[in-house]
Amino acid sequence: MKQSETRSLYLIASEIRRDWQKVNYAAKPYLDAMHSLNSIEDQYMYDTGKSVVRYFLSNASTWRGTKAREIKAELRAML
């Protein structure tokens, strides 16, 4: 995917919220942060969007299913 074709992180975060009913406590702060980010180039407090996405992915191993695989692949492609 080209940068111009990537979805905003806040849209992805909203889709994750709809699909992942019981968000893992360790992934929740990063998912919350993604709600206020447009791209991985944005800053969230002292963290970059890239680090927020990386930390989310490392803590989202309990989120499974087709939608989870698709969105995780989309986030990895952004990195």
MOPAC internal coordinates of N, CA, C and O (Angstrom, degrees):
PM7 1SCF
backbone

  N    0.0000 0     0.00 0     0.00 0    0    0    0
  C    1.4457 1     0.00 0     0.00 0    1    0    0
  C    1.5272 1   110.30 1     0.00 0    2    1    0
  O    1.2310 1   120.84 1   -43.77 1    3    2    1
  N    1.2882 1   116.01 1   136.23 1    3    2    1
  C    1.4597 1   120.10 1   175.45 1    5    3    2
  C    1.5141 1   108.97 1   -80.18 1    6    5    3
  O    1.2310 1   120.77 1   -21.35 1    7    6    5
  N    1.3148 1   116.13 1   158.65 1    7    6    5
  C    1.4668 1   120.71 1  -179.33 1    9    7    6
  C    1.5224 1   111.49 1   -55.79 1   10    9    7
  O    1.2310 1   120.18 1   142.05 1   11   10    9
  N    1.3440 1   117.26 1   -37.95 1   11   10    9
  C    1.4576 1   120.09 1  -177.89 1   13   11   10
  C    1.5333 1   112.14 1   -70.37 1   14   13   11
  O    1.2310 1   120.22 1   162.24 1   15   14   13
  N    1.3286 1   117.18 1   -17.76 1   15   14   13
  C    1.4572 1   121.09 1  -178.27 1   17   15   14
  C    1.5283 1   112.52 1   -96.38 1   18   17   15
  O    1.2310 1   119.93 1   175.18 1   19   18   17
  N    1.3054 1   117.73 1    -4.82 1   19   18   17
  C    1.4530 1   119.62 1  -177.40 1   21   19   18
  C    1.5195 1   111.01 1   -78.09 1   22   21   19
  O    1.2310 1   121.77 1   -34.48 1   23   22   21
  N    1.3134 1   114.21 1   145.52 1   23   22   21
  C    1.4688 1   119.38 1   177.64 1   25   23   22
  C    1.5232 1   109.58 1   -79.51 1   26   25   23
  O    1.2310 1   121.29 1   -21.66 1   27   26   25
  N    1.3099 1   115.14 1   158.34 1   27   26   25
  C    1.4657 1   120.47 1   176.14 1   29   27   26
  C    1.5219 1   109.56 1   -69.46 1   30   29   27
  O    1.2310 1   121.13 1   -34.62 1   31   30   29
  N    1.3246 1   115.44 1   145.38 1   31   30   29
  C    1.4611 1   119.76 1  -179.56 1   33   31   30
  C    1.5254 1   111.72 1   -62.37 1   34   33   31
  O    1.2310 1   119.91 1   145.27 1   35   34   33
  N    1.3294 1   117.77 1   -34.73 1   35   34   33
  C    1.4597 1   118.68 1  -179.64 1   37   35   34
  C    1.5298 1   111.21 1   -66.66 1   38   37   35
  O    1.2310 1   119.88 1   148.61 1   39   38   37
  N    1.3451 1   117.83 1   -31.39 1   39   38   37
  C    1.4645 1   120.28 1   175.64 1   41   39   38
  C    1.5215 1   111.14 1   -70.43 1   42   41   39
  O    1.2310 1   120.82 1   139.13 1   43   42   41
  N    1.3241 1   116.03 1   -40.87 1   43   42   41
  C    1.4604 1   120.91 1   177.36 1   45   43   42
  C    1.5230 1   109.78 1   -63.68 1   46   45   43
  O    1.2310 1   120.47 1   136.88 1   47   46   45
  N    1.3340 1   116.70 1   -43.12 1   47   46   45
  C    1.4690 1   120.89 1   179.23 1   49   47   46
  C    1.5231 1   111.01 1   -60.43 1   50   49   47
  O    1.2310 1   120.09 1   140.36 1   51   50   49
  N    1.3121 1   117.43 1   -39.64 1   51   50   49
  C    1.4725 1   120.94 1   178.11 1   53   51   50
  C    1.5204 1   111.03 1   -64.27 1   54   53   51
  O    1.2310 1   120.63 1   140.40 1   55   54   53
  N    1.3135 1   116.39 1   -39.60 1   55   54   53
  C    1.4681 1   119.99 1   178.31 1   57   55   54
  C    1.5296 1   111.06 1   -67.31 1   58   57   55
  O    1.2310 1   120.70 1   141.15 1   59   58   57
  N    1.3276 1   116.27 1   -38.85 1   59   58   57
  C    1.4729 1   120.30 1   177.16 1   61   59   58
  C    1.5246 1   109.52 1   -61.77 1   62   61   59
  O    1.2310 1   120.09 1   134.15 1   63   62   61
  N    1.3215 1   117.44 1   -45.85 1   63   62   61
  C    1.4769 1   122.17 1   179.43 1   65   63   62
  C    1.5250 1   111.74 1   -56.54 1   66   65   63
  O    1.2310 1   121.00 1   136.97 1   67   66   65
  N    1.3402 1   115.70 1   -43.03 1   67   66   65
  C    1.4722 1   119.66 1  -179.74 1   69   67   66
  C    1.5207 1   111.79 1   -65.39 1   70   69   67
  O    1.2310 1   120.32 1   144.75 1   71   70   69
  N    1.3422 1   117.00 1   -35.25 1   71   70   69
  C    1.4661 1   120.41 1  -175.26 1   73   71   70
  C    1.5314 1   113.30 1   -88.06 1   74   73   71
  O    1.2310 1   120.23 1   142.28 1   75   74   73
  N    1.3278 1   117.17 1   -37.72 1   75   74   73
  C    1.4744 1   121.47 1  -173.71 1   77   75   74
  C    1.5217 1   108.10 1   -97.31 1   78   77   75
  O    1.2310 1   121.07 1   -82.28 1   79   78   77
  N    1.3218 1   115.55 1    97.72 1   79   78   77
  C    1.4613 1   121.28 1  -173.20 1   81   79   78
  C    1.5284 1   113.43 1   -66.65 1   82   81   79
  O    1.2310 1   120.36 1   134.97 1   83   82   81
  N    1.3301 1   116.92 1   -45.03 1   83   82   81
  C    1.4740 1   120.61 1  -179.70 1   85   83   82
  C    1.5280 1   108.67 1  -114.26 1   86   85   83
  O    1.2310 1   121.05 1   -94.90 1   87   86   85
  N    1.3113 1   115.60 1    85.10 1   87   86   85
  C    1.4701 1   121.51 1  -177.75 1   89   87   86
  C    1.5239 1   109.51 1   -63.41 1   90   89   87
  O    1.2310 1   121.00 1   -47.10 1   91   90   89
  N    1.3213 1   115.69 1   132.90 1   91   90   89
  C    1.4623 1   122.06 1   177.51 1   93   91   90
  C    1.5273 1   109.29 1   -57.76 1   94   93   91
  O    1.2310 1   120.48 1   -43.50 1   95   94   93
  N    1.3265 1   116.69 1   136.50 1   95   94   93
  C    1.4721 1   121.52 1  -177.13 1   97   95   94
  C    1.5275 1   112.29 1   -57.74 1   98   97   95
  O    1.2310 1   120.15 1   148.22 1   99   98   97
  N    1.3373 1   117.33 1   -31.78 1   99   98   97
  C    1.4627 1   120.51 1  -178.61 1  101   99   98
  C    1.5333 1   111.69 1   -78.00 1  102  101   99
  O    1.2310 1   119.93 1   153.44 1  103  102  101
  N    1.3240 1   117.74 1   -26.56 1  103  102  101
  C    1.4607 1   121.74 1   179.84 1  105  103  102
  C    1.5267 1   111.85 1   -86.72 1  106  105  103
  O    1.2310 1   120.32 1   156.83 1  107  106  105
  N    1.3343 1   116.99 1   -23.17 1  107  106  105
  C    1.4650 1   121.96 1  -173.69 1  109  107  106
  C    1.5379 1   113.85 1   -56.27 1  110  109  107
  O    1.2310 1   118.50 1   133.07 1  111  110  109
  N    1.3350 1   120.47 1   -46.93 1  111  110  109
  C    1.4735 1   118.23 1  -179.18 1  113  111  110
  C    1.5295 1   113.04 1   -61.78 1  114  113  111
  O    1.2310 1   120.32 1   147.09 1  115  114  113
  N    1.3216 1   116.99 1   -32.91 1  115  114  113
  C    1.4587 1   120.55 1  -179.86 1  117  115  114
  C    1.5274 1   110.47 1   -76.62 1  118  117  115
  O    1.2310 1   120.36 1   144.42 1  119  118  117
  N    1.3194 1   116.92 1   -35.58 1  119  118  117
  C    1.4580 1   120.46 1   174.51 1  121  119  118
  C    1.5269 1   109.78 1   -65.34 1  122  121  119
  O    1.2310 1   120.60 1   137.68 1  123  122  121
  N    1.3237 1   116.46 1   -42.32 1  123  122  121
  C    1.4691 1   120.62 1   176.18 1  125  123  122
  C    1.5285 1   110.93 1   -59.09 1  126  125  123
  O    1.2310 1   120.70 1   137.75 1  127  126  125
  N    1.3371 1   116.26 1   -42.25 1  127  126  125
  C    1.4690 1   120.64 1   179.51 1  129  127  126
  C    1.5221 1   111.01 1   -64.95 1  130  129  127
  O    1.2310 1   120.51 1   141.68 1  131  130  129
  N    1.3271 1   116.64 1   -38.32 1  131  130  129
  C    1.4633 1   120.26 1   180.00 1  133  131  130
  C    1.5325 1   111.87 1   -62.54 1  134  133  131
  O    1.2310 1   120.34 1   153.73 1  135  134  133
  N    1.3288 1   116.95 1   -26.27 1  135  134  133
  C    1.4655 1   120.82 1   178.02 1  137  135  134
  C    1.5291 1   112.26 1   -63.70 1  138  137  135
  O    1.2310 1   120.09 1   158.27 1  139  138  137
  N    1.3205 1   117.43 1   -21.73 1  139  138  137
  C    1.4651 1   119.33 1  -178.80 1  141  139  138
  C    1.5309 1   112.81 1  -107.42 1  142  141  139
  O    1.2310 1   120.52 1  -168.76 1  143  142  141
  N    1.3308 1   116.62 1    11.24 1  143  142  141
  C    1.4641 1   120.64 1  -179.68 1  145  143  142
  C    1.5210 1   111.21 1  -111.85 1  146  145  143
  O    1.2310 1   121.30 1   -37.42 1  147  146  145
  N    1.3219 1   115.13 1   142.58 1  147  146  145
  C    1.4561 1   119.80 1   175.22 1  149  147  146
  C    1.5267 1   110.30 1   -92.08 1  150  149  147
  O    1.2310 1   120.45 1   135.44 1  151  150  149
  N    1.3303 1   116.74 1   -44.56 1  151  150  149
  C    1.4616 1   120.81 1  -178.62 1  153  151  150
  C    1.5239 1   110.26 1  -139.59 1  154  153  151
  O    1.2310 1   121.38 1    -7.64 1  155  154  153
  N    1.3301 1   114.96 1   172.36 1  155  154  153
  C    1.4700 1   119.17 1   179.06 1  157  155  154
  C    1.5214 1   111.42 1   -73.09 1  158  157  155
  O    1.2310 1   120.46 1   172.16 1  159  158  157
  N    1.3213 1   116.72 1    -7.84 1  159  158  157
  C    1.4685 1   120.92 1   177.52 1  161  159  158
  C    1.5283 1   111.82 1   -85.75 1  162  161  159
  O    1.2310 1   119.88 1   168.00 1  163  162  161
  N    1.3296 1   117.83 1   -12.00 1  163  162  161
  C    1.4611 1   121.90 1  -179.58 1  165  163  162
  C    1.5261 1   111.05 1   -75.49 1  166  165  163
  O    1.2310 1   121.27 1   -17.78 1  167  166  165
  N    1.3183 1   115.18 1   162.22 1  167  166  165
  C    1.4646 1   122.35 1   175.87 1  169  167  166
  C    1.5216 1   109.68 1  -103.17 1  170  169  167
  O    1.2310 1   120.90 1   -36.67 1  171  170  169
  N    1.3333 1   115.88 1   143.33 1  171  170  169
  C    1.4533 1   121.54 1   170.58 1  173  171  170
  C    1.5205 1   105.88 1  -125.73 1  174  173  171
  O    1.2310 1   120.86 1   -75.37 1  175  174  173
  N    1.3071 1   115.96 1   104.63 1  175  174  173
  C    1.4681 1   122.22 1  -172.50 1  177  175  174
  C    1.5251 1   108.52 1    53.16 1  178  177  175
  O    1.2310 1   120.05 1    62.67 1  179  178  177
  N    1.3579 1   117.50 1  -117.33 1  179  178  177
  C    1.4597 1   120.42 1  -178.47 1  181  179  178
  C    1.5201 1   113.04 1   -95.15 1  182  181  179
  O    1.2310 1   120.07 1  -179.67 1  183  182  181
  N    1.3235 1   117.47 1     0.33 1  183  182  181
  C    1.4601 1   121.61 1  -177.94 1  185  183  182
  C    1.5208 1   111.43 1  -103.26 1  186  185  183
  O    1.2310 1   121.31 1   -28.74 1  187  186  185
  N    1.3052 1   115.11 1   151.26 1  187  186  185
  C    1.4630 1   120.19 1   173.42 1  189  187  186
  C    1.5274 1   108.36 1   -84.75 1  190  189  187
  O    1.2310 1   120.85 1   -19.97 1  191  190  189
  N    1.2976 1   115.98 1   160.03 1  191  190  189
  C    1.4554 1   120.22 1   175.04 1  193  191  190
  C    1.5193 1   111.33 1   -59.36 1  194  193  191
  O    1.2310 1   120.96 1   143.94 1  195  194  193
  N    1.3329 1   115.78 1   -36.06 1  195  194  193
  C    1.4676 1   120.13 1   178.58 1  197  195  194
  C    1.5246 1   111.04 1   -60.74 1  198  197  195
  O    1.2310 1   120.14 1   134.87 1  199  198  197
  N    1.3195 1   117.33 1   -45.13 1  199  198  197
  C    1.4597 1   119.21 1  -178.66 1  201  199  198
  C    1.5275 1   111.16 1   -68.72 1  202  201  199
  O    1.2310 1   120.08 1   144.48 1  203  202  201
  N    1.3292 1   117.46 1   -35.52 1  203  202  201
  C    1.4649 1   120.75 1   177.13 1  205  203  202
  C    1.5328 1   109.62 1   -60.68 1  206  205  203
  O    1.2310 1   120.61 1   134.13 1  207  206  205
  N    1.3356 1   116.44 1   -45.87 1  207  206  205
  C    1.4647 1   120.45 1   179.99 1  209  207  206
  C    1.5224 1   110.58 1   -65.68 1  210  209  207
  O    1.2310 1   120.25 1   137.47 1  211  210  209
  N    1.3320 1   117.14 1   -42.53 1  211  210  209
  C    1.4763 1   119.94 1   178.58 1  213  211  210
  C    1.5278 1   111.29 1   -60.76 1  214  213  211
  O    1.2310 1   120.15 1   134.22 1  215  214  213
  N    1.3248 1   117.31 1   -45.78 1  215  214  213
  C    1.4563 1   120.72 1   179.65 1  217  215  214
  C    1.5278 1   111.24 1   -65.61 1  218  217  215
  O    1.2310 1   120.44 1   142.00 1  219  218  217
  N    1.3334 1   116.76 1   -38.00 1  219  218  217
  C    1.4582 1   119.17 1   176.62 1  221  219  218
  C    1.5281 1   109.83 1   -60.61 1  222  221  219
  O    1.2310 1   120.61 1   130.41 1  223  222  221
  N    1.3254 1   116.44 1   -49.59 1  223  222  221
  C    1.4642 1   119.91 1  -178.40 1  225  223  222
  C    1.5281 1   112.23 1   -60.60 1  226  225  223
  O    1.2310 1   120.44 1   141.30 1  227  226  225
  N    1.3190 1   116.76 1   -38.70 1  227  226  225
  C    1.4711 1   119.33 1  -179.32 1  229  227  226
  C    1.5297 1   112.33 1   -70.18 1  230  229  227
  O    1.2310 1   120.40 1   159.30 1  231  230  229
  N    1.3313 1   116.83 1   -20.70 1  231  230  229
  C    1.4665 1   120.64 1  -179.89 1  233  231  230
  C    1.5278 1   113.61 1  -106.32 1  234  233  231
  O    1.2310 1   120.40 1  -174.40 1  235  234  233
  N    1.3223 1   116.85 1     5.60 1  235  234  233
  C    1.4674 1   120.74 1  -176.14 1  237  235  234
  C    1.5254 1   112.71 1  -106.06 1  238  237  235
  O    1.2310 1   119.90 1  -155.84 1  239  238  237
  N    1.3166 1   117.79 1    24.16 1  239  238  237
  C    1.4665 1   120.22 1  -177.29 1  241  239  238
  C    1.5291 1   112.88 1   -66.85 1  242  241  239
  O    1.2310 1   119.77 1   157.68 1  243  242  241
  N    1.3180 1   118.04 1   -22.32 1  243  242  241
  C    1.4710 1   119.71 1   179.77 1  245  243  242
  C    1.5256 1   112.38 1   -83.39 1  246  245  243
  O    1.2310 1   120.06 1   170.76 1  247  246  245
  N    1.3343 1   117.49 1    -9.24 1  247  246  245
  C    1.4628 1   121.25 1   175.89 1  249  247  246
  C    1.5187 1   107.47 1   -85.29 1  250  249  247
  O    1.2310 1   121.00 1   -64.51 1  251  250  249
  N    1.3272 1   115.69 1   115.49 1  251  250  249
  C    1.4608 1   120.88 1  -173.89 1  253  251  250
  C    1.5139 1   111.05 1  -128.94 1  254  253  251
  O    1.2310 1   121.54 1   -11.77 1  255  254  253
  N    1.3241 1   114.66 1   168.23 1  255  254  253
  C    1.4580 1   121.26 1   178.10 1  257  255  254
  C    1.5172 1   111.18 1   116.71 1  258  257  255
  O    1.2310 1   121.40 1    -3.53 1  259  258  257
  N    1.3106 1   114.93 1   176.47 1  259  258  257
  C    1.4597 1   121.41 1  -177.42 1  261  259  258
  C    1.5164 1   111.75 1   -61.00 1  262  261  259
  O    1.2310 1   120.56 1   131.36 1  263  262  261
  N    1.3215 1   116.54 1   -48.64 1  263  262  261
  C    1.4698 1   121.06 1  -178.94 1  265  263  262
  C    1.5298 1   110.40 1   -62.20 1  266  265  263
  O    1.2310 1   120.47 1   139.10 1  267  266  265
  N    1.3286 1   116.71 1   -40.90 1  267  266  265
  C    1.4719 1   120.66 1   178.88 1  269  267  266
  C    1.5234 1   110.73 1   -61.19 1  270  269  267
  O    1.2310 1   120.25 1   134.34 1  271  270  269
  N    1.3251 1   117.12 1   -45.66 1  271  270  269
  C    1.4673 1   120.39 1   179.60 1  273  271  270
  C    1.5226 1   111.06 1   -62.03 1  274  273  271
  O    1.2310 1   120.59 1   137.05 1  275  274  273
  N    1.3373 1   116.48 1   -42.95 1  275  274  273
  C    1.4684 1   120.21 1  -179.33 1  277  275  274
  C    1.5276 1   111.59 1   -62.79 1  278  277  275
  O    1.2310 1   120.80 1   132.65 1  279  278  277
  N    1.3183 1   116.08 1   -47.35 1  279  278  277
  C    1.4691 1   119.74 1  -176.44 1  281  279  278
  C    1.5279 1   111.11 1   -71.20 1  282  281  279
  O    1.2310 1   120.00 1   140.43 1  283  282  281
  N    1.3178 1   117.60 1   -39.57 1  283  282  281
  C    1.4651 1   119.15 1   177.27 1  285  283  282
  C    1.5221 1   110.57 1   -61.44 1  286  285  283
  O    1.2310 1   120.25 1   139.93 1  287  286  285
  N    1.3241 1   117.13 1   -40.07 1  287  286  285
  C    1.4786 1   121.05 1   178.29 1  289  287  286
  C    1.5303 1   109.52 1   -64.63 1  290  289  287
  O    1.2310 1   120.30 1   140.07 1  291  290  289
  N    1.3330 1   117.03 1   -39.93 1  291  290  289
  C    1.4608 1   121.12 1   178.65 1  293  291  290
  C    1.5342 1   110.42 1   -62.90 1  294  293  291
  O    1.2310 1   120.39 1   136.76 1  295  294  293
  N    1.3204 1   116.87 1   -43.24 1  295  294  293
  C    1.4703 1   120.70 1   179.44 1  297  295  294
  C    1.5222 1   110.72 1   -66.75 1  298  297  295
  O    1.2310 1   119.84 1   138.29 1  299  298  297
  N    1.3315 1   117.91 1   -41.71 1  299  298  297
  C    1.4696 1   120.50 1   178.33 1  301  299  298
  C    1.5265 1   110.29 1   -62.18 1  302  301  299
  O    1.2310 1   120.35 1   141.07 1  303  302  301
  N    1.3409 1   116.93 1   -38.93 1  303  302  301
  C    1.4609 1   120.38 1   179.47 1  305  303  302
  C    1.5281 1   111.25 1   -63.66 1  306  305  303
  O    1.2310 1   120.17 1   147.83 1  307  306  305
  N    1.3256 1   117.27 1   -32.17 1  307  306  305
  C    1.4619 1   120.80 1   177.90 1  309  307  306
  C    1.5249 1   111.14 1   -66.49 1  310  309  307
  O    1.2310 1   120.95 1   144.63 1  311  310  309
  N    1.3273 1   115.79 1   -35.37 1  311  310  309
  C    1.4576 1   120.14 1  -177.72 1  313  311  310
  C    1.5095 1   110.91 1   -71.23 1  314  313  311
  O    1.2310 1   120.10 1   180.00 1  315  314  313

